[in-house]
Amino acid sequence: MNVLEELRREIDRIDECLLDAVIERLKVAREIGRVKAQEGLPLTDEEREKELRERWRKRFKTEGLDPALADIVLASILKVSKEVQRGVIGDG
Ligand SMILES: C=C(O[C@@H]1C=C(C(=O)O)C=C[C@H]1O)C(=O)O
């Protein structure tokens, strides 16, 4: 196996972990959506999203990555998370 193939195998392995984590996260988000629906709470919590953004930015920075990239990844996750919650809570 050449170096490129080896590295791609590594990416495939990591993607499996990412998929597991993303799916698990979405299932928890859906549960949160159900709780919010029961309690009449809004779908979006700006304060919580800010906390997450700060944590992600800090972690990217620590790993020598541009913190602006953390915003891009997290924004996609939040978008999908809220889409899943919308299925159980409606708009908000
Ligand atoms: C899951 C929640 O709902 C929304 C989605 C979030 C997320 O996916 O992390 C965070 C805040 C909320 O805007 C929550 O309130 O915790």
The ligand as an SDF file (V2000), in Angstrom:
LIG
                    3D

 16 16  0  0  0  0  0  0  0  0999 V2000
  -29.6040   20.9590   21.2320 C   0  0  0  0  0  0  0  0  0  0  0  0
  -30.0710   22.1720   21.5740 C   0  0  0  0  0  0  0  0  0  0  0  0
  -30.7910   22.9930   20.6640 O   0  0  0  0  0  0  0  0  0  0  0  0
  -30.1150   23.8490   19.7400 C   0  0  0  0  0  0  0  0  0  0  0  0
  -28.9960   23.0950   19.1440 C   0  0  0  0  0  0  0  0  0  0  0  0
  -27.7880   23.0430   19.7920 C   0  0  0  0  0  0  0  0  0  0  0  0
  -26.8070   21.9630   19.5140 C   0  0  0  0  0  0  0  0  0  0  0  0
  -27.0200   21.1990   18.5630 O   0  0  0  0  0  0  0  0  0  0  0  0
  -25.8160   21.8490   20.2550 O   0  0  0  0  0  0  0  0  0  0  0  0
  -27.4940   24.0140   20.7770 C   0  0  0  0  0  0  0  0  0  0  0  0
  -28.3680   24.9890   21.1110 C   0  0  0  0  0  0  0  0  0  0  0  0
  -29.7120   25.1210   20.4910 C   0  0  0  0  0  0  0  0  0  0  0  0
  -29.7420   26.2410   19.6480 O   0  0  0  0  0  0  0  0  0  0  0  0
  -29.9170   22.7100   22.9240 C   0  0  0  0  0  0  0  0  0  0  0  0
  -30.6230   23.6810   23.2740 O   0  0  0  0  0  0  0  0  0  0  0  0
  -29.0910   22.1780   23.6890 O   0  0  0  0  0  0  0  0  0  0  0  0
  1  2  2  0
  2  3  1  0
  2 14  1  0
  3  4  1  0
  4  5  1  0
  4 12  1  0
  5  6  2  0
  6  7  1  0
  6 10  1  0
  7  8  2  0
  7  9  1  0
 10 11  2  0
 11 12  1  0
 12 13  1  0
 14 15  2  0
 14 16  1  0
M  END
$$$$
